[in-house]
């Protein structure tokens, strides 16, 4: 590979006055139209049935804004994708086995108990006394100790602040460079995280030059159903990393920053659309898991994680996925 000329090196050292960022090392293709957001979340039920109903095509008038004139409707692309998802065959056994292996090795710490949580549905929990709380649930304690001549510390019921639920948006690259084993690993990662985060809110967005929402925050779609949807989306098109970051920002817009995060699984070979780094900086937190089994851009992946105040990890095989995800949720 030929060395850069002095002019090229000087250009790379220049920073954009608006963002303070140096130019991208790869020059992405300029898109001639806004990317499309396909909402296929309604096609996957909790049990995994994929009826292939019509979803939503959302074309935003400007990056990062609310939906424009797209609205509900059908398109050739959406019809083709719905047709693929309507296939009733389960995902291949290797993908499911890989998902179980990743899930078995995950160790995602629960959020710390929130002292600022307010009483209300899900705000307080009545639990046996463990030496830390002093707010006694008198009614529950009396019911528990009725007729007992001796009261043990464990018989006392107290009210404790429960841990606040996390809201996690998982962004999964299914562009043309993510084929074969990469697709299996991506689908397995989705299934493993979905199985582990059952008490949290999880959204899943698959992306290429466009994007598709498989699950919104607040929806409850089973892990196997998500794997089933992921593995059926054909690897396609260019890689526009900026667009899913904008989609994640929309999903997390109403979530307190302390409970909100996005996780990006990609080779980070951004070759279409605007610079994704400013969009990473607007998220509450962005962790990046770089798939290093083929072509990759670790520099951009590291930049996205740095600007998103998250962590950057590299997966050289699917066995590296669980330790990397566990490290993301270690704090």
N, C-alpha and C positions, 0 to 999 in steps of 0.2 A: 504494500500500500504506500503510495507516494506521500512524502511529508508535506504538511501544510505550508503554503507560502507565507511570507511575513505579513502580507495584506490580509490573508485569511485568519492568521493568529490574532492580528490586531482587531479584526472585526469581532472575533469571539470574545475578546476582552471587554468590548463595549457593552454597556448595560442600557437596557431600555429605560428612558427617563421616567416613564409612567409606572413601571413595576419594579425597577431596580434589579431586574434579572438579566443575566447574560443570554445571548441567543441560544436556541436549542442546537444541539450538535447535529441533529438530523433536520432537514427542512421538510416539514409535512406538506402533503398535498392540500391545496385550498379547495374546500368543498363549494360546489356551485349552488347548493340548496341546503336548507337547514336539515339536520338529521331528524329522523322519525323515531318516535317513542311508541312502541307497540305494547299495549297492556293485555297480556294473556293470562293474568292472574286468575280471572274468573273461570278459566277453562280447566283448572286443576282443583279438584275437591279434596277434602281431608283424607279421603280413602284412596286417592290416586286416580280416580276416574277422569279421563280427558275427553269430554264430549265434543270438543272442536267447535265450540260456539264462537261467534264473532267477538273480537276484542275491540280495542280502541287504538286508533292511530292519532298520535298527538304531534303536530308540527308547531314548534314554538316560533313566535314571530322574531324573538331575539334570544340569544343564548342566556340561560339563567332566568328567564321570565316565566310567567304562568302560561298555560296553554293558549295557543292562538286560535286560528279558525279551523284547526283540524277536527276536533270533536270526534264523537263516535262515528264509525264508518268502516267500510271494508276497502281493501286495496289488494292488488295482485300479490304483493309481498305478504300481507297479513293472511290472505286466503291460503297461500302456499304453506306458510308456517302453521296455520291452524290445521291444515290437512296432514302435515307431518305429525303434529301433536295428537291428532285423533287416532293414530295407530294404537291399538290396545296392548301391544306387546310390552312386557316389562323390560327394564334396562338389563344389559348383559350381566351375567353372574360375576365377572371380574370386577366391574365397576362397583357393584353392591358389596363384594368382599373387601375391596379397597376402602370403601366408605366405612365399613365396620372396623377395619384395622385402624383407620385414622381416628375414628370416634373413641376406640378403646384406649388410645394413647393420649387423648386430649385431657388437659387439666386446666379448665377455665375457672379461675377464682370468681366467686360471687362478689358483687359490689359490696363495699363496706356499708354497715348499717348507717342510715341517714338520720343524724340527730335533728335535722331540720324538717323531717317529714311531718305532715299535719295529720291529726286524727281523721279518719274517714275510711271508705272502702279500700282495703289494702294498705292503709297507713300504719295501723297498729296490729300487733299479733299477741294473743295470749299464749304464753309458753311457760313451762316449769322454771322455777327460780334457779339460776345458775351462778348467782353471786354478783351479778353486775347491775341489775335493775332494782329500783325501789318503788316502782309504781304497781302496787298490788291490785290484782283483779279480785276484789273481795267476794263477789258473787261466785266466780269460778272456784276460788279457793275453798269457800264454805261447802260448795257442792262436792268437791273432791275429798274433803276431810270429814264429811258428815259420818258420825258413828265411829270414827277412829280415835282410840284412847290416846295415841301418841302421834304427834304431827312431825313428820320429817321435813327437812328443807325442800326436798323435791316435791312435796305435796303443795307447796305454796305456788300459786299461779300469778305471774306478773305480766304487765303489758310492756312490750318492747317495740321499738321502731324497726320495721322490717327493711331489708335492703331494697333500694329502689330498682326497678327493672331497667335494664339497659336497652337501648334501641340501636340495633346494628344493621347497617346496610352493606350487604356483601355484593361487590361488583366483580363480575366474572367475565373475563375475556374469552369470546368465542369467535374471534376474527379468523381470517384465513390461515394465519400462522399457528393457530392453536388446534392442531389436528391430532388424531391418533391417541397416543398415550397422554398427551396434554389434556385432551378433552375428558378422558377417563378420570384423570387426577382432579380436574376442575369440578366435574360432577360429583365425585366422591367427597371433595371438600365441602361442597354445598350440603350434601346429605349429613356429613359428620357434624357440621356446625348447627344445622337445623335440629338434629337430635340432641345436641348438648344445650342449646339455648331455648329449651321448651318453656322456661319461666320468664324469658325475655321477649322482646319484640324484634323480629328478624324480617328484613326485606331482602329480596334477591333480584338483582338486575344483571341480565346477560347483555353484553355489548360487542359490537363490531364497529362499522362506520355509523350504524344506527344502534338502537338498544331495545330491549324487551323486558318488561317488568313481569317476573314470575310470581312474586309475592310482595304485597305491600306491608308496611308496618301495621300491626294490629290484626292482620289475617292469620289464620291458623291452618297452614297447609302442611301435611305430613312430610317427613324427611324423604321417604321413598318416592312420593309424588313429585317432589322438587328434583330429585335425582332423575326421575323418569322424564321430566320436562327438559332438564338441562342436556341430557345425553342425546335427545332427539333434535335439538337445534343444530342444524348443519353449520360447520365452520365456514365462514363466509367473509368476503369483503376486506376492507382496510381496517386499521385499528385507530379509532378515535377515542383516546383516553379522556379528553376534556368533557365529552357529552355525559358519560355516566357519573362524573363528579358533580355535574349540574343536577342530574336526576337525584343523586344522593342528597344534595343540599335541599331540594324540594321536600324529600321524604322527612328530613330531619328538622325542617323549619320550625316546627312547633314543639320540639323536644328540648328540654333543658340541656345546655351544653355539657354539663357534667355526666349526663346519661347517654350522650349521643356519640356515635363514631361510625366511620366507614372503613371497610377492609377491601383492598384492591388486590385481586389475583390476576396477574397478567405478565407477559414478557416485557411490557412497557416499551415495545417498539411502536411508538406513536408516529403514524405516517399519514394522518389525515386530520384536518380540523385545526382549531386554534391551540395555542400553547396551553397545556393543561395545568401548569404550575399555579397561576393565579387562582384557579378554581379549587385546587387543593388547599390553598391558604385560607379559603373562606369556610372550610369545613371545621367543625369543632375538634375533630381528630381524624387523621387518616393513617392507617397502617398499610404497608405495602408488602405483599408476598410475591417475589419475583420468581417466575418459572424459568429455570436456567437449563432446561433440557434441550434447548435449541437456540435459535437466534434470540437475542435479549439486549436490553439497554439498562444495565444496572445504574448508570449515572443518573438517568431520568428517574428511575425508581427511587433512588436515594434522595433526590431533590424533592420528589412528591411527598415522601415521608417526612423529610425535614420541614418543609413548608406547612405540612399538615399536622405538625407536632406529634407525630406518631413514630413507630418503629419500622425499620426496614429489615427484612429477612429474605434469604435466598433458599429456594427449594431445588436441589439437584435431582431429586426423585420424590415420589409421593410419600416416602418414609420421613422426609424432612418437614412435611406439612404440619403434623400434630405438634412437634416442639415449637415451630414458628408461631402457630396460632396461640399456643399456651403462653408464649412470651408476650404476645400482644395483650392478653387479658390478665397479665400478672400484676397490674396496678390499676 
